[in-house]
Amino acid sequence: MENTNKVEWMFTFEGGGWNSVWAINKDEAINLADEKYGRLKPIKDSFMEVEKNKGVYKNYLSLFW
């Protein structure tokens, strides 16, 4: 799948944890996350573009190490 017009959006879940989706805009990212992770309840106010928030993204990734 080609992501030429899409950007990566990271977000957190109620109760902890985080993930990301590729979408054209924030509204699409929220809808995709709700569809894919709805049971985990993504926090809509937490969605941010990875490219514009690289420091936060690196901190999230550090949780894996």
Backbone as JSON Lines, residues from 0, in Angstrom:
{"i":0,"aa":"M","n":[0.84,-1.18,0.0],"ca":[0.0,0.0,0.0],"c":[0.89,1.24,0.0]}
{"i":1,"aa":"E","n":[0.63,2.15,-0.89],"ca":[1.42,3.36,-1.01],"c":[0.84,4.45,-0.12]}
{"i":2,"aa":"N","n":[1.7,5.12,0.65],"ca":[1.26,6.14,1.6],"c":[1.65,7.54,1.16]}
{"i":3,"aa":"T","n":[1.67,7.83,-0.14],"ca":[2.18,9.11,-0.61],"c":[1.43,10.31,-0.06]}
{"i":4,"aa":"N","n":[0.13,10.2,0.15],"ca":[-0.66,11.32,0.68],"c":[-0.99,11.15,2.15]}
{"i":5,"aa":"K","n":[-0.53,10.09,2.73],"ca":[-0.88,9.82,4.12],"c":[0.3,10.11,5.04]}
{"i":6,"aa":"V","n":[-0.01,10.43,6.28],"ca":[1.01,10.64,7.3],"c":[0.71,9.71,8.47]}
{"i":7,"aa":"E","n":[1.7,9.47,9.28],"ca":[1.52,8.59,10.43],"c":[1.01,9.42,11.61]}
{"i":8,"aa":"W","n":[-0.04,8.93,12.23],"ca":[-0.66,9.57,13.39],"c":[-0.51,8.65,14.6]}
{"i":9,"aa":"M","n":[0.08,9.15,15.68],"ca":[0.2,8.35,16.9],"c":[-0.87,8.81,17.88]}
{"i":10,"aa":"F","n":[-1.22,7.91,18.79],"ca":[-2.28,8.21,19.75],"c":[-2.14,7.28,20.94]}
{"i":11,"aa":"T","n":[-2.81,7.63,22.03],"ca":[-2.81,6.78,23.22],"c":[-4.21,6.24,23.46]}
{"i":12,"aa":"F","n":[-4.25,5.2,24.29],"ca":[-5.51,4.56,24.64],"c":[-5.9,4.91,26.07]}
{"i":13,"aa":"E","n":[-7.19,4.94,26.33],"ca":[-7.66,5.05,27.71],"c":[-7.1,3.84,28.47]}
{"i":14,"aa":"G","n":[-6.57,4.07,29.63],"ca":[-6.02,2.97,30.41],"c":[-4.57,2.66,30.1]}
{"i":15,"aa":"G","n":[-3.96,3.37,29.14],"ca":[-2.55,3.19,28.83],"c":[-2.29,2.55,27.49]}
{"i":16,"aa":"G","n":[-1.08,2.69,27.04],"ca":[-0.66,2.14,25.76],"c":[-0.81,3.15,24.63]}
{"i":17,"aa":"W","n":[-0.2,2.83,23.5],"ca":[-0.26,3.72,22.34],"c":[-0.12,2.89,21.07]}
{"i":18,"aa":"N","n":[-0.41,3.53,19.94],"ca":[-0.22,2.91,18.64],"c":[-0.27,4.01,17.6]}
{"i":19,"aa":"S","n":[-0.23,3.64,16.33],"ca":[-0.3,4.63,15.27],"c":[-1.05,4.06,14.07]}
{"i":20,"aa":"V","n":[-1.54,4.96,13.23],"ca":[-2.2,4.61,11.97],"c":[-1.73,5.59,10.9]}
{"i":21,"aa":"W","n":[-1.87,5.19,9.64],"ca":[-1.56,6.07,8.51],"c":[-2.87,6.61,7.96]}
{"i":22,"aa":"A","n":[-2.96,7.94,7.83],"ca":[-4.19,8.56,7.35],"c":[-3.88,9.91,6.71]}
{"i":23,"aa":"I","n":[-4.82,10.4,5.93],"ca":[-4.66,11.69,5.26],"c":[-4.81,12.84,6.24]}
{"i":24,"aa":"N","n":[-5.72,12.7,7.21],"ca":[-5.93,13.78,8.18],"c":[-6.32,13.18,9.53]}
{"i":25,"aa":"K","n":[-6.45,14.05,10.52],"ca":[-6.73,13.6,11.89],"c":[-8.07,12.89,11.99]}
{"i":26,"aa":"D","n":[-9.09,13.41,11.32],"ca":[-10.41,12.77,11.38],"c":[-10.37,11.36,10.83]}
{"i":27,"aa":"E","n":[-9.67,11.17,9.72],"ca":[-9.55,9.82,9.16],"c":[-8.76,8.92,10.11]}
{"i":28,"aa":"A","n":[-7.71,9.46,10.73],"ca":[-6.91,8.68,11.67],"c":[-7.76,8.21,12.85]}
{"i":29,"aa":"I","n":[-8.59,9.09,13.37],"ca":[-9.47,8.73,14.49],"c":[-10.44,7.63,14.08]}
{"i":30,"aa":"N","n":[-11.03,7.77,12.91],"ca":[-11.97,6.75,12.42],"c":[-11.29,5.41,12.22]}
{"i":31,"aa":"L","n":[-10.09,5.42,11.64],"ca":[-9.36,4.17,11.44],"c":[-9.02,3.51,12.77]}
{"i":32,"aa":"A","n":[-8.55,4.31,13.72],"ca":[-8.2,3.76,15.03],"c":[-9.42,3.21,15.75]}
{"i":33,"aa":"D","n":[-10.55,3.91,15.65],"ca":[-11.78,3.42,16.27],"c":[-12.18,2.07,15.67]}
{"i":34,"aa":"E","n":[-12.06,1.95,14.35],"ca":[-12.41,0.69,13.68],"c":[-11.46,-0.44,14.08]}
{"i":35,"aa":"K","n":[-10.17,-0.12,14.1],"ca":[-9.17,-1.16,14.35],"c":[-9.01,-1.5,15.83]}
{"i":36,"aa":"Y","n":[-9.07,-0.48,16.69],"ca":[-8.79,-0.67,18.12],"c":[-9.94,-0.23,19.01]}
{"i":37,"aa":"G","n":[-11.14,-0.15,18.48],"ca":[-12.29,0.39,19.21],"c":[-12.46,-0.16,20.61]}
{"i":38,"aa":"R","n":[-12.19,-1.45,20.79],"ca":[-12.31,-2.06,22.11],"c":[-11.34,-1.43,23.11]}
{"i":39,"aa":"L","n":[-10.2,-0.93,22.61],"ca":[-9.2,-0.32,23.48],"c":[-9.42,1.17,23.71]}
{"i":40,"aa":"K","n":[-10.36,1.76,23.03],"ca":[-10.77,3.16,23.2],"c":[-9.63,4.17,23.02]}
{"i":41,"aa":"P","n":[-9.28,4.49,21.77],"ca":[-8.3,5.55,21.51],"c":[-8.79,6.89,22.06]}
{"i":42,"aa":"I","n":[-7.9,7.67,22.63],"ca":[-8.23,9.0,23.15],"c":[-8.14,9.99,21.99]}
{"i":43,"aa":"K","n":[-9.25,10.54,21.59],"ca":[-9.31,11.39,20.39],"c":[-8.41,12.63,20.51]}
{"i":44,"aa":"D","n":[-8.29,13.2,21.69],"ca":[-7.45,14.39,21.88],"c":[-5.96,14.08,21.85]}
{"i":45,"aa":"S","n":[-5.58,12.82,21.85],"ca":[-4.16,12.47,21.89],"c":[-3.55,12.3,20.49]}
{"i":46,"aa":"F","n":[-4.33,12.34,19.44],"ca":[-3.81,12.12,18.09],"c":[-2.88,13.26,17.67]}
{"i":47,"aa":"M","n":[-1.68,12.89,17.18],"ca":[-0.73,13.87,16.69],"c":[0.1,13.27,15.57]}
{"i":48,"aa":"E","n":[0.54,14.13,14.66],"ca":[1.37,13.66,13.55],"c":[2.76,13.29,14.05]}
{"i":49,"aa":"V","n":[3.22,12.11,13.67],"ca":[4.54,11.65,14.09],"c":[5.62,12.61,13.59]}
{"i":50,"aa":"E","n":[5.54,13.01,12.33],"ca":[6.58,13.87,11.74],"c":[6.74,15.19,12.49]}
{"i":51,"aa":"K","n":[5.67,15.73,13.02],"ca":[5.71,17.01,13.74],"c":[6.0,16.83,15.23]}
{"i":52,"aa":"N","n":[6.06,15.59,15.69],"ca":[6.26,15.3,17.12],"c":[7.26,14.16,17.3]}
{"i":53,"aa":"K","n":[8.4,14.27,16.65],"ca":[9.39,13.18,16.66],"c":[9.9,12.87,18.07]}
{"i":54,"aa":"G","n":[10.02,13.89,18.91],"ca":[10.5,13.65,20.27],"c":[9.54,12.78,21.06]}
{"i":55,"aa":"V","n":[8.25,13.06,20.94],"ca":[7.24,12.26,21.63],"c":[7.27,10.83,21.09]}
{"i":56,"aa":"Y","n":[7.37,10.71,19.76],"ca":[7.4,9.39,19.13],"c":[8.6,8.58,19.62]}
{"i":57,"aa":"K","n":[9.75,9.21,19.7],"ca":[10.95,8.51,20.2],"c":[10.77,8.07,21.65]}
{"i":58,"aa":"N","n":[10.12,8.92,22.45],"ca":[9.84,8.53,23.84],"c":[8.9,7.33,23.89]}
{"i":59,"aa":"Y","n":[7.88,7.32,23.05],"ca":[6.98,6.18,23.0],"c":[7.73,4.91,22.6]}
{"i":60,"aa":"L","n":[8.58,5.04,21.59],"ca":[9.36,3.87,21.14],"c":[10.29,3.35,22.22]}
{"i":61,"aa":"S","n":[10.8,4.25,23.06],"ca":[11.73,3.83,24.12],"c":[11.04,2.93,25.14]}
{"i":62,"aa":"L","n":[9.71,2.93,25.18],"ca":[9.0,2.06,26.1],"c":[9.18,0.59,25.75]}
{"i":63,"aa":"F","n":[9.6,0.32,24.51],"ca":[9.81,-1.07,24.08],"c":[11.15,-1.63,24.52]}
{"i":64,"aa":"W","n":[12.07,-0.78,24.92],"ca":[13.43,-1.25,25.24],"c":[13.62,-1.47,26.69]}
